[in-house]
Amino acid sequence: MIDYGSLLFGPIYGTLGVEAVLTLADTAETQVTVTLIDKTGGLPVGPNVEIGTVVPGATVQVADLAAVGVTVEQLDDAHVSFSGRTWRIASHHPKPVPSGEADGEQVLILEADNG
């Protein structure tokens, strides 16, 4: 089985990744640091990407979240700060690899945090 974390994602996130502070929507407003890929220039979404909507986003490795004790469910309504801006995670969805979702990424759909 291919080790996607070290063979694929390690070099990509090591080169293109930016450090981000993830603030969870729990009562303690837990903060953790993760590495993500900045896609705020736009991600195509919708059933037909040729005519779909482009929204700001980011990707994060599920293994990176697990390493800091964060589950995918905790991303709901969380905030993430990177590259001088803070965003609310409006939604997210898995981008699995052949070995499963836990070895893949989560695509974060972001909204500007004006609060």
Backbone as a printed PyTorch tensor [residue, N CA C, xyz], in Angstrom:
tensor([[[  0.8510,  -1.1820,   0.0000],
         [  0.0000,   0.0000,   0.0000],
         [  0.8940,   1.2420,   0.0000]],

        [[  0.5270,   2.2200,  -0.7940],
         [  1.2810,   3.4710,  -0.8880],
         [  1.0540,   4.3070,   0.3610]],

        [[  2.1220,   4.8740,   0.8860],
         [  2.0430,   5.7790,   2.0280],
         [  1.8570,   7.2000,   1.4860]],

        [[  0.6000,   7.6030,   1.3200],
         [  0.2940,   8.9010,   0.7300],
         [  0.7990,  10.0540,   1.5890]],

        [[  0.7980,   9.8690,   2.9000],
         [  1.2470,  10.9260,   3.7900],
         [  2.6810,  11.3360,   3.5490]],

        [[  3.5770,  10.3730,   3.4540],
         [  4.9830,  10.7220,   3.2860],
         [  5.3970,  10.8680,   1.8290]],

        [[  4.8220,  10.0740,   0.9310],
         [  5.2560,  10.1170,  -0.4610],
         [  4.5850,  11.2260,  -1.2820]],

        [[  3.3440,  11.5330,  -1.0010],
         [  2.6150,  12.5350,  -1.7810],
         [  2.4340,  13.8330,  -0.9940]],

        [[  1.7360,  13.7330,   0.1230],
         [  1.3890,  14.9410,   0.8550],
         [  2.5710,  15.5830,   1.5680]],

        [[  3.5170,  14.7970,   2.0530],
         [  4.6830,  15.3710,   2.7330],
         [  5.4030,  16.4060,   1.8840]],

        [[  5.8220,  16.0420,   0.6640],
         [  6.4920,  17.0350,  -0.1850],
         [  5.5930,  18.2080,  -0.5910]],

        [[  4.3200,  17.9430,  -0.8770],
         [  3.4230,  19.0210,  -1.3020],
         [  3.1950,  20.0200,  -0.1660]],

        [[  2.8330,  19.5180,   0.9930],
         [  2.5830,  20.4150,   2.1210],
         [  3.8730,  21.0440,   2.6320]],

        [[  4.9950,  20.3390,   2.4900],
         [  6.2820,  20.9090,   2.8870],
         [  6.6960,  22.0680,   2.0040]],

        [[  6.2960,  22.0340,   0.7440],
         [  6.6580,  23.0820,  -0.2070],
         [  5.6040,  24.1860,  -0.2830]],

        [[  4.3350,  23.8180,  -0.3890],
         [  3.2660,  24.7890,  -0.6130],
         [  2.4700,  25.1460,   0.6360]],

        [[  2.6620,  24.3920,   1.6960],
         [  1.8550,  24.5800,   2.8960],
         [  2.1520,  25.8680,   3.6330]],

        [[  1.1210,  26.3880,   4.2770],
         [  1.2560,  27.5520,   5.1380],
         [  0.7610,  27.1770,   6.5300]],

        [[  1.3770,  27.7640,   7.5310],
         [  0.9600,  27.5120,   8.9020],
         [ -0.3360,  28.2680,   9.1600]],

        [[ -1.2550,  27.6000,   9.8210],
         [ -2.5590,  28.1880,  10.1090],
         [ -2.9500,  27.8910,  11.5480]],

        [[ -3.6720,  28.8160,  12.1460],
         [ -4.2230,  28.6110,  13.4860],
         [ -5.6990,  28.3100,  13.3280]],

        [[ -6.0860,  27.1350,  13.7810],
         [ -7.4590,  26.6660,  13.7100],
         [ -8.1030,  26.8900,  15.0700]],

        [[ -9.1860,  27.6510,  15.0920],
         [ -9.9170,  27.9170,  16.3300],
         [-11.2480,  27.1880,  16.2500]],

        [[-11.4120,  26.2120,  17.1240],
         [-12.6230,  25.3920,  17.1090],
         [-13.7880,  26.1410,  17.7370]],

        [[-14.9910,  25.7480,  17.3560],
         [-16.2040,  26.3930,  17.8640],
         [-16.6790,  25.7520,  19.1630]],

        [[-15.7570,  25.1820,  19.9350],
         [-16.1510,  24.6010,  21.2200],
         [-16.1980,  25.7020,  22.2750]],

        [[-16.6410,  25.3730,  23.4770],
         [-16.8010,  26.3850,  24.5170],
         [-15.4760,  26.9970,  24.9520]],

        [[-14.3780,  26.2730,  24.8060],
         [-13.0650,  26.7900,  25.1830],
         [-12.3830,  27.5150,  24.0190]],

        [[-13.0030,  27.5080,  22.8490],
         [-12.3970,  28.0720,  21.6400],
         [-10.9610,  27.5650,  21.4860]],

        [[-10.8400,  26.2470,  21.4910],
         [ -9.5480,  25.5730,  21.3840],
         [ -8.8120,  26.0230,  20.1300]],

        [[ -7.5210,  26.3150,  20.2730],
         [ -6.6920,  26.6970,  19.1330],
         [ -5.5770,  25.6900,  18.9360]],

        [[ -5.3760,  25.2860,  17.6750],
         [ -4.2920,  24.3920,  17.3070],
         [ -3.6560,  24.9260,  16.0270]],

        [[ -2.4160,  24.5400,  15.8060],
         [ -1.7160,  24.9480,  14.5970],
         [ -1.6360,  23.7700,  13.6410]],

        [[ -1.9930,  24.0020,  12.3900],
         [ -1.9380,  22.9900,  11.3390],
         [ -1.2980,  23.6110,  10.0980]],

        [[ -0.9160,  22.7600,   9.1780],
         [ -0.4190,  23.2170,   7.8850],
         [ -1.5020,  22.9540,   6.8500]],

        [[ -1.7860,  23.9450,   6.0360],
         [ -2.7800,  23.7590,   4.9890],
         [ -2.2820,  24.3490,   3.6830]],

        [[ -2.9850,  24.0410,   2.6170],
         [ -2.6940,  24.6020,   1.3050],
         [ -3.7240,  25.7040,   1.0550]],

        [[ -3.2420,  26.9090,   0.8230],
         [ -4.0830,  28.0740,   0.5920],
         [ -4.7020,  27.9930,  -0.8020]],

        [[ -6.0110,  27.9160,  -0.8460],
         [ -6.7530,  27.8970,  -2.1070],
         [ -7.7510,  29.0560,  -2.1260]],

        [[ -7.3900,  30.1560,  -1.4450],
         [ -8.3200,  31.2730,  -1.3530],
         [ -8.4790,  32.0030,  -2.6830]],

        [[ -7.6120,  31.7190,  -3.6470],
         [ -7.8010,  32.2510,  -4.9900],
         [ -9.0210,  31.6520,  -5.6580]],

        [[ -9.5030,  30.5490,  -5.1330],
         [-10.7450,  29.9690,  -5.6240],
         [-10.6770,  28.4830,  -5.8790]],

        [[-11.6900,  27.8050,  -5.4210],
         [-11.9110,  26.3800,  -5.6770],
         [-13.2060,  26.2450,  -6.4650]],

        [[-13.2110,  25.4560,  -7.5230],
         [-14.4830,  25.2270,  -8.2200],
         [-15.3630,  24.2790,  -7.3990]],

        [[-16.6160,  24.6180,  -7.2450],
         [-17.5600,  23.7580,  -6.5230],
         [-18.8160,  23.5970,  -7.3620]],

        [[-19.5580,  22.5910,  -7.0760],
         [-20.7980,  22.3430,  -7.7870],
         [-20.6950,  21.0880,  -8.6330]],

        [[-21.8210,  20.6230,  -9.1410],
         [-21.8390,  19.3680,  -9.8850],
         [-21.1300,  19.4490, -11.2370]],

        [[-21.0110,  20.6400, -11.8100],
         [-20.3530,  20.8060, -13.0990],
         [-19.3150,  21.9060, -12.9540]],

        [[-18.0510,  21.5240, -12.7600],
         [-17.0190,  22.5250, -12.4960],
         [-16.7720,  23.4500, -13.6770]],

        [[-17.2230,  23.0670, -14.8650],
         [-17.0550,  23.9490, -16.0200],
         [-17.9240,  25.1900, -15.9020]],

        [[-19.0550,  25.0810, -15.2240],
         [-19.9100,  26.2440, -15.0220],
         [-20.2120,  26.4470, -13.5360]],

        [[-19.4060,  25.8480, -12.6950],
         [-19.6240,  25.9120, -11.2570],
         [-19.2180,  27.2440, -10.6640]],

        [[-19.4220,  27.3830,  -9.4000],
         [-19.0590,  28.5720,  -8.6550],
         [-17.6350,  28.4210,  -8.1510]],

        [[-16.9060,  29.5250,  -8.0670],
         [-15.5610,  29.5070,  -7.5120],
         [-15.6160,  30.1980,  -6.1580]],

        [[-15.1380,  29.5060,  -5.1390],
         [-15.1760,  30.0280,  -3.7730],
         [-13.7990,  29.9040,  -3.1410]],

        [[-13.5080,  30.7410,  -2.1250],
         [-12.2290,  30.5900,  -1.4350],
         [-12.2060,  29.3010,  -0.6240]],

        [[-11.0430,  28.6820,  -0.5470],
         [-10.9370,  27.4400,   0.1930],
         [ -9.5230,  27.1430,   0.6330]],

        [[ -9.3450,  25.9530,   1.1520],
         [ -8.0430,  25.4520,   1.5990],
         [ -8.1640,  23.9400,   1.7090]],

        [[ -7.0330,  23.2650,   1.7450],
         [ -7.0320,  21.8300,   2.0210],
         [ -6.1250,  21.5580,   3.2040]],

        [[ -6.4860,  20.5570,   3.9760],
         [ -5.7030,  20.1450,   5.1350],
         [ -5.7000,  18.6240,   5.1760]],

        [[ -4.5840,  18.0520,   5.5970],
         [ -4.4990,  16.5980,   5.7180],
         [ -5.2860,  16.1340,   6.9350]],

        [[ -6.0730,  15.0930,   6.7720],
         [ -6.8220,  14.5310,   7.8920],
         [ -5.8470,  14.0260,   8.9650]],

        [[ -4.7280,  13.4580,   8.5470],
         [ -3.7240,  12.9820,   9.5070],
         [ -3.1390,  14.1280,  10.3240]],

        [[ -2.9870,  15.2980,   9.7200],
         [ -2.4800,  16.4670,  10.4330],
         [ -3.4810,  16.9060,  11.4910]],

        [[ -4.7770,  16.8640,  11.1400],
         [ -5.8070,  17.1840,  12.1260],
         [ -5.7660,  16.1930,  13.2920]],

        [[ -5.6860,  14.9040,  12.9560],
         [ -5.6540,  13.8640,  13.9960],
         [ -4.4450,  14.0300,  14.9040]],

        [[ -3.3190,  14.4550,  14.3380],
         [ -2.0880,  14.6120,  15.1260],
         [ -2.2250,  15.6880,  16.2040]],

        [[ -3.1220,  16.6570,  15.9860],
         [ -3.3380,  17.6980,  16.9930],
         [ -4.6570,  17.4900,  17.7450]],

        [[ -5.2570,  16.3070,  17.5700],
         [ -6.4370,  15.9340,  18.3310],
         [ -7.7470,  16.5300,  17.8360]],

        [[ -7.8230,  16.8470,  16.5390],
         [ -9.0320,  17.4320,  15.9720],
         [ -9.6950,  16.4170,  15.0530]],

        [[-11.0050,  16.2450,  15.2160],
         [-11.7660,  15.3790,  14.3190],
         [-12.3630,  16.2300,  13.1990]],

        [[-12.7350,  15.5840,  12.1300],
         [-13.3410,  16.2820,  11.0010],
         [-14.6280,  16.9880,  11.4440]],

        [[-15.3920,  16.3680,  12.3130],
         [-16.6430,  16.9610,  12.7820],
         [-16.4170,  18.2810,  13.5050]],

        [[-15.2610,  18.4490,  14.1370],
         [-14.9700,  19.6860,  14.8650],
         [-14.6720,  20.8690,  13.9470]],

        [[-14.5650,  20.6310,  12.6490],
         [-14.3320,  21.7250,  11.7070],
         [-15.5790,  22.5720,  11.4770]],

        [[-16.7480,  22.0170,  11.8060],
         [-17.9970,  22.7550,  11.6180],
         [-17.9560,  24.0720,  12.3880]],

        [[-18.1430,  25.1860,  11.6670],
         [-18.1820,  26.5400,  12.2390],
         [-16.8880,  26.9650,  12.9350]],

        [[-15.8010,  26.2760,  12.6750],
         [-14.5080,  26.6960,  13.2100],
         [-13.9940,  27.8720,  12.3760]],

        [[-12.9470,  28.5110,  12.8600],
         [-12.2900,  29.5970,  12.1460],
         [-10.8350,  29.2100,  11.9190]],

        [[-10.2630,  29.7230,  10.8540],
         [ -8.8760,  29.4300,  10.5470],
         [ -8.1940,  30.7290,  10.1180]],

        [[ -7.0080,  30.9710,  10.6610],
         [ -6.2440,  32.1810,  10.3540],
         [ -4.9350,  31.7970,   9.6940]],

        [[ -4.6640,  32.4050,   8.5310],
         [ -3.4120,  32.1830,   7.8210],
         [ -3.1980,  33.3080,   6.8220]],

        [[ -1.9770,  33.5330,   6.4810],
         [ -1.6130,  34.5550,   5.4920],
         [ -2.2600,  35.9030,   5.7760]],

        [[ -2.3610,  36.2390,   7.0600],
         [ -2.8600,  37.5560,   7.4460],
         [ -4.3680,  37.7360,   7.4500]],

        [[ -5.1280,  36.6550,   7.2520],
         [ -6.5860,  36.7550,   7.2420],
         [ -7.2030,  35.6700,   8.1070]],

        [[ -8.4190,  35.9220,   8.5460],
         [ -9.1860,  34.9340,   9.2990],
         [-10.4420,  34.6010,   8.5050]],

        [[-10.7260,  33.3050,   8.4590],
         [-11.8550,  32.7940,   7.6890],
         [-12.7220,  31.9090,   8.5720]],

        [[-14.0100,  31.8610,   8.2700],
         [-14.9140,  30.8940,   8.9060],
         [-15.0210,  29.7090,   7.9620]],

        [[-14.9430,  28.5020,   8.5220],
         [-15.1200,  27.2960,   7.7150],
         [-16.6200,  27.1090,   7.5260]],

        [[-17.0910,  27.4470,   6.3230],
         [-18.5200,  27.3790,   6.0190],
         [-18.9690,  25.9380,   5.8170]],

        [[-18.1100,  25.1350,   5.2020],
         [-18.3860,  23.7150,   5.0130],
         [-17.0760,  23.0170,   4.6720]],

        [[-17.1310,  21.7170,   4.6280],
         [-15.9380,  20.9310,   4.2900],
         [-16.3910,  19.5870,   3.7470]],

        [[-15.5170,  18.9810,   2.9610],
         [-15.8270,  17.6490,   2.4480],
         [-14.5320,  16.8740,   2.2430]],

        [[-14.6230,  15.5530,   2.3070],
         [-13.4210,  14.7240,   2.1890],
         [-12.8910,  14.6660,   0.7630]],

        [[-11.6010,  14.5320,   0.6770],
         [-10.9170,  14.2490,  -0.5860],
         [-10.0360,  13.0340,  -0.2950]],

        [[-10.6460,  11.8410,  -0.3310],
         [ -9.9220,  10.6340,   0.0790],
         [ -8.8900,  10.1950,  -0.9500]],

        [[ -8.0070,   9.3420,  -0.5060],
         [ -7.0550,   8.6490,  -1.3700],
         [ -7.4900,   7.1840,  -1.4090]],

        [[ -6.8940,   6.3430,  -2.2620],
         [ -7.3430,   4.9480,  -2.3490],
         [ -7.3160,   4.1850,  -1.0230]],

        [[ -6.4650,   4.5890,  -0.0850],
         [ -6.4210,   3.8920,   1.2020],
         [ -7.4390,   4.4300,   2.2020]],

        [[ -8.2460,   5.4320,   1.8160],
         [ -9.3290,   5.8880,   2.6730],
         [ -9.2830,   7.3560,   3.0290]],

        [[-10.3580,   7.8120,   3.6480],
         [-10.4860,   9.2180,   4.0380],
         [ -9.4650,   9.6310,   5.0830]],

        [[ -9.1350,   8.7330,   6.0100],
         [ -8.1960,   9.0800,   7.0820],
         [ -6.8020,   9.3960,   6.5520]],

        [[ -6.4660,   8.8940,   5.3720],
         [ -5.1590,   9.1630,   4.7690],
         [ -5.2060,  10.3130,   3.7700]],

        [[ -6.3800,  10.8830,   3.5520],
         [ -6.5560,  11.9170,   2.5420],
         [ -6.5950,  13.3180,   3.1260]],

        [[ -7.3580,  14.1480,   2.4580],
         [ -7.4600,  15.5500,   2.8460],
         [ -8.9220,  15.9170,   3.0990]],

        [[ -9.1080,  17.0410,   3.7610],
         [-10.4110,  17.6880,   3.8610],
         [-10.3060,  18.9870,   3.0770]],

        [[-11.2890,  19.2250,   2.2210],
         [-11.3780,  20.4790,   1.4850],
         [-12.2430,  21.4120,   2.3300]],

        [[-11.6950,  22.5600,   2.6500],
         [-12.3980,  23.5440,   3.4720],
         [-12.9580,  24.6300,   2.5630]],

        [[-14.2400,  24.8890,   2.6430],
         [-14.8780,  25.9900,   1.9360],
         [-14.9420,  27.1400,   2.9320]],

        [[-14.3600,  28.2770,   2.5650],
         [-14.1720,  29.3730,   3.5100],
         [-15.0500,  30.5700,   3.1780]],

        [[-15.4000,  31.2990,   4.2360],
         [-16.0810,  32.5920,   4.1130],
         [-15.2690,  33.6080,   4.8970]],

        [[-15.1760,  34.8250,   4.3950],
         [-14.4500,  35.8660,   5.1120],
         [-15.0760,  36.0590,   6.4950]],

        [[-14.2290,  36.2010,   7.4900],
         [-14.7020,  36.4330,   8.8580],
         [-14.6670,  37.9230,   9.0910]],

        [[-15.8330,  38.5320,   9.0900],
         [-15.9150,  39.9780,   9.2590],
         [-16.2300,  40.3690,  10.7010]],

        [[-16.1130,  39.3850,  11.5990],
         [-16.4760,  39.6440,  12.9920],
         [-15.3910,  40.0480,  13.7960]]])
